[in-house]
């Protein structure tokens, strides 16, 4: 199997190409998906290869998404691209009420094989209405599967699984990770939609994270060093959540930290901590900690966003405090705080 | 043949009236929006279709479902919350479906089915099928934004889509003039998107079926159309009863005078079929409905565990 280094967005494009090549009912719909650098590069060049299957659409998120759902009900496998979660909210009825409930409300046997690719969250200079990280909305909606790819390799494998799945699948793609690079297999492969992955093993503390929060946790591991063993869990799916993997880890470590790159109220982290707290057999050795953002929207000025998102230092020191160890002093550069990661991740 | 159309319209009428009785007795624990008064539209449209053409409906879709050939027993069972219902008790009245006759679903969130029907028509075009998709919506739904977005999609992608707008002058209880300015012009809106517009008397089966038949060949070629059928809703928005004094544009006299079922019955008598023959046909249909209700009452409820099934395929 041959590998090479590609970015998060290139991984999405490659998955789309490979799945379109084998499944002739796959179509892609969205704004500018047919353009040269279509959908941030995630559909670049595909219009040439699949002229009738890369469908340029008007700025009508509600009807376009509904059209994709209707096409899925009747035999196509559409992938709908929403460049910002705020615009996907125009299609809330079609995602949460139509696609998500279709099979259940008709008593089963009515598959809706549609994929909603929705870009979400943090990006420099985008302000309160372009950076909302509305993960919990999607985690709360029954009848959809919701995954968050945290690396290029997961982005590729999860998209291929999502297209093959017969249920509506929402892929929340954190914009912050678009330039992240990784050694990714050139072959087509899939990753399970409902399994969390332990990406680093350790015996002392469990960190549960997803998306850009997971990448920050990765960076924190380097600061912490080898003295403390961190079980780092990439949650992968927030609907449903793979509690088996979470509980197994917490049973081992007795400590849990969750990371959200959005505010704490009704967040993924608060829900996980609530469920962990209700498990008698986990025998927690310390209080669970949720790391998240302040309860205000994301402002635009860098001076205001400087302390908005959890950093690798915040995460490292939370881990050290859990174990009663001395904290680290580390000054972050402007780039470390404000620009998205573009390095090669293991 | 006119008698066949009458049988279908009478079936919808009598099924709704009998079910309304049960609804009032609290025997039906599913919110029901009755179709009484609008039968000529569902039957007129569906009679003009090929059996492989697809239909989508809304919250008031018993008529659409039955006119497309949906199974009566499954429908009644669904209303009674039974396992053998068309949605195994999970949907109820607002979620009618019978894919075996290409009635591919109904959804009560106003206008939601219109984008969905664009998707069905897109699939038909993608797979080079000769079939079309028909979607029913009311005058209330016509005020939802998704409809305008869909009108644009339908011409942009040349979809084989027929939109049937059933204008019964009321959204729940609100009247048309309370919801639209006096300058509102449905025809201009629709044709402004490049969609063909035709208006029909929704209380007249022959007018509806004739106009739809005329429209369909072009719709099959990918030229979408909207037919607005003017009609009266005889019952309340949901459930059968309402205060008659709230009705102004659709008084009991107007509703009776324009009753599509009575109208077509008279035409049949005028054509030479005797009253006795018509009554025999009607009694047969009444018996079918009664049998379906008896069947549904005796049918088993779903197993309690099925609460947890079908979240995913």
Interface residues (C-beta under 8 A of the other chain):
Chain A: X27 X52 X57 X58 X60 X62 X63 X64 X65 X66 X67 X68 X69 X70 X71 X72 X73 X74 X75 X76 X78 X93 X94 X97 X98 X102 X103 X104 X105 X106 X107 X108 X109 X110 X111 X142 X143 X145 X166 X167
Chain B: X54 X85 X86 X87 X88 X89 X90 X91 X95 X97 X99 X104 X105 X107 X109 X112 X114 X115 X116 X117 X118 X119 X120 X121 X122 X123 X124 X126 X127 X145 X146 X149 X150 X152 X153 X156 X309 X310 X311 X312 X313
